[in-house]
Amino acid sequence: MEENKYFVTYNLTSHPDGIAREQVPEGDGAATAVAILSMIYPPDGSFSLLVASLDGRTGETVSDKELWKVWTLMAKELSNSATLSPNKKELCALTFDIMRQGILSAMGESKAAHEHT
């Protein structure tokens, strides 16, 4: 069996007290939290995906609620893709719109519940 080779490596550094922009090493990115989609394409043609994340504020993984927000915004971003097919772009746009409507509905229900208490 052919050995799987990796073509990208990554390393995240956590700064529990935070660092200033000017302290970020040249060439590095910086964020409050990060989520990585680590994709592996084994020689057998299969596909493997790991979602790794870190919320620098807490030292914990990024919550599912936050990942859901990121996923929603990814759908919006992909709806404007220059390389996806029209059908895939439309599906992304519809996905974003359904999610947006759900969020707005939930916000309205929450607001209405608070007004009645």
N, C-alpha and C positions, 0 to 999 in steps of 0.2 A: 504494500500500500504506500502511495506517495505521501511524504511528510508534508504536513500543513505548514506553510510559511506565513509569517506576519509581515505586513508592509508598513504598519503604523504602530508606534508605541506612544503611550501618554502617561503623564504623571501630574497629579494635582497636589498642590501644596495648600494646606489650610492655615489660616492666620486668625486664631480665635479672638484676638483683640482688634483685628482689622489693620490694614495698612493704607497709607496715603497713596494717591495716584503716582506721585514722584518716587515712591518706594518700589513700585512694580518693576521687576527686572525688564530691561530692554528686550523686546521681542516676545514677551509674555502677554497674555490677556489677563483680565481680572474681572471678577464678578462677585455678587453677593452669594449666589448659589449657582450650581452647574448640574446639568444632566447630559450624559453622554450616551449615544446609541452606539454601542460597540458591536460591529457586524463582522462575522466570520463567514467566509466562503470556502468550505472544505473542498478538497479535490473531488469528492464524490458527487458534487453538484448540489448538496444540501445547503441550508442557510441557518445561521445561528445568530441570535440577537440577545444582547444583554443591555438592559437599561441601568446604568450606574449613575448615582446622583449624590450630591452633598450640599446641604444647606449650611453655608459658612457661619450663619448666625447661631445655629444650634449644635453644629457638629453631627447632626443626624442626616439621614437620607431626606431628600426632598419629598414632601408629603404628596400623596396621591391627588389631593385637591389642587396643589400647585402644578403637578405634572399634567393634570387635566386641562388647566388653563393654558399651559404651553402647547399641548396637543391641539386645542381649539385654535390658537394663534397660528400653529403650523398649517392647519387646514386652510385658514385665510391666506397665508403666504403662498401655499401651493396652488390656490385657485387662480393666482396671477402668474403661474410658471410660464416661462418661455419655451420649455421643453416637453411638458406633459401634453398628452393628447387632449383634445377638447372635451371628450367624455370624462376623463379623469379630473380635469380642471372643474368641470361642472359638478361632479360628485363632491369635490373638496368645497366648492362654494355652497352647495346644498347642506353639507355637513356643518359648515361654519354657521350658516343661517339657522339651522335647526337648533344648534347649541346656543346661539345668541338669543333666539326666541325663548328657549327654556330658561336661560339666565334671567332675561327680562321678566318673564312670568313669575319666576321664583322671587325675584326682587319685589315685584308688585304684591305678591301674596304675603311676603314677610312684612312689607310696609303696612299693608292693610291689617295684619294681625297685631302689629304694634299700636296702630291707631285705635284699636278696639279694646286695648287693655288699660 
